[in-house]
């Protein structure tokens, strides 16, 4: 699996490159700035991109803007954001297309190799992975606008876990309920949020986006 990696700190970039290579990925480009990232995404056409939001030369949102441009050119390009910051706007922009194949993890909360590698694989396969702190900020923002007032407390729990990229089986294990019970809760969530039938992964992303609607 071909990976483009963008991280401005040398030691972290080198460590991530080594980790990905050791777990069977091919790092086709490891860059430290926005222009090089844009070029690598265009020329290498990776299977997945692992990107820091803030890159030289501006140290603002160079990485995110490069990722969004690449996804406009290649819809559905898998992108995993690694950041030090929780920013609802960044997460909202990344999720806005509703296609899935996106992730947003906080650097200081990635505590073991398997967590990072599993996230890259999940995103590359079309899934969605969000750090729980990112989820909490998104949910808090949405709840303040009352967009999910019709959901029961259990449905809120299911949606929170869904937004973390967990399957129905994993949600059931976390909540100590059956997988069929989780399926009923997710069906209720989709119905109450008026999300029309489509590919299940897309419906899950749209359910999270419902928290962000103005």
N, C-alpha and C positions, 0 to 999 in steps of 0.2 A: 504494500500500500504506500503510495507516494505522498509525502508530507512536505508542505512549505511551513517553515517556522520563522516567526518574527518576534524578536526579543532584544532590547538594546543592551542589557547587561550581559557582558561576555560570559561570566561564570555560570549564570542561569541558562543562557542560550546553549552553552556547551553541555551542561548537565542534561538539559531536556533532549538535546540531539542524541547524546549517548544512550539515554533511557529509551527513546523511541527506537533507535537502531537495535539495541539489545532485545527488544520485544518484537522484532520482525518488520518494523516500518523502514521505508527508504526515505531518508531526509534529502530531498532533491535540492533544497535551498534553505539556508539558515541566515537570515538577514537581520540588520540592526536599525533600519530606518524605513520611513514610508515610501519614498521613491523606489528603493530596491524591492520592497514588498510588492508594490504594484507590478513591477517588471517581472518578478518571479511568478506571481499568480497568472500573469498573462502568458508567459513563455513556457512555464513548466506544466501548467494545467494539472495541478495536484488532485489527489483523491480527497484530501482534507487539509485545511490550513489551521495552524495553531498560532494565535496572534495576541500580542499585548496591545491594549488600546492606545497607550501614550508612547509614541515613538518620535525620534528626531525626524525632521528638524524642529517641529513646533512643540512637541511634547504635550499636545492637547488630545486630539482624537484621530491622529494620522492612521493608526492601525485599523480602527473601526471604519473610517471612510474608505480605506483601501478594500476592506472586506465587503462593504456594501456595494462598491463599484464592481468588484469581481462577481458578486452574486447577481447584479443586474445583467452582466455580460454572460454569466453561466448560472441561470436560475437553479437554486437548490445546491450550489456548491457548499459542501460541509465546512463550517467554520466554528472553531472552539476559541472563545475569548478567555485569556488569562489576564486578570487585572488585580491591582491592589485596592480598587475602589468599587463600591456599590453605587451605581448610577442608573436610576430608573429610565432616563432618556436613552442611554446607550442600549439597555436591554430591550426597551420598547422598539427602537429602530431595528435591532437585530431580529426580533421576532415578528416584525410587522408584516412580512410577506406571508406568514402562515404555512410555509412549506415544511418546517422542521429542519433537521440537519444543522442545528445550532446548539451552542453551549456557552455558558458564562460561569466561570469558576474564579474564586478568589485565591490568589497565590498563597497567602499565608494560611489557608484552610485546606490546602491539598497536603495531607499528612502522610501519605504513603504512595508508593509507585503504582500499585494496582488501581488505586482511585483515579489517577491521572490517565493511565493507559486505557482503563475501561471507558473513561469519558471520551477519549479520542475515538475509540472503536464504536461507541454508541452513536456519536455524532456522524462519523463516517458512514454508518449504516442507515442514516436518515432520522435518527432519534433526537430528542431534546434533553439536554442536561443543564440544570440550573442549580447553583449553590443555594442551600437553604436560606442563607442571609439575603441573597438576591430575591428569592421567592418571597421572603417575609416583607421586604420593602415593596415589592410589586403588589402583594396582597393588601398591605396596609394602605397603599395609595388607592387601590380599587375600592376597598371597603369604605373608605372615607367618602366616596361618591355614591355609595349605596347601590352599586351595579349588580351585586349578588345577594341582595336582601332576601330573595326567595329561597336561597339554599339553606338546608338544615345544617346544624353543627357537624354532623357526620359527613355531609357532602363537602363542607369546607375542608375537613381533614383529608378526604379523598382527593380533592382538587389540589391541595397543598402538596401531597405526595406525588400526584400525577405530574405536577409542574417540575418536580425534581427528576423527572425522567423515569419513574418506576413503572413497571408493568402491573397489570391487575393482580398477578400472583404475588408480586413483591409488596404491593399495597395491602393485600389481604394478610400477609405475614406480619406486617408492621402494626396493623390494627386488630389482629387476632380474629379475623372474620374469614369466611369462605370466599373463594374467587368469584363464585356466582353472585354473592352479596355485593362485592365490589362492582361487578358488571351492572347490577341494578342501580347502584349509586351513580355510576358514571352516566348511565342512560338518563337518570333523573337530572344530573347536572346539565347534560347537553340539551335536554328538553326545556329546562327552566331558563337556560341562557339563549334559547332559540337558535341553537347551532344545527344547521341542516345536516342530514346524513352525507358523509364523504369518507375518504380514507381515514381510518381510526386515528393514526398519528396526527393528521392534520386537525381533526376535531379536538384532540388534546391540546395542541398549540393554541387553537382558537379559544378554547376554554380559559387558558391562562390570559390570553389577550383581552378577554371580556372584563377582566379586572382593570384594564387600562383605558377602557372607553370613556370618553368625556360625555 
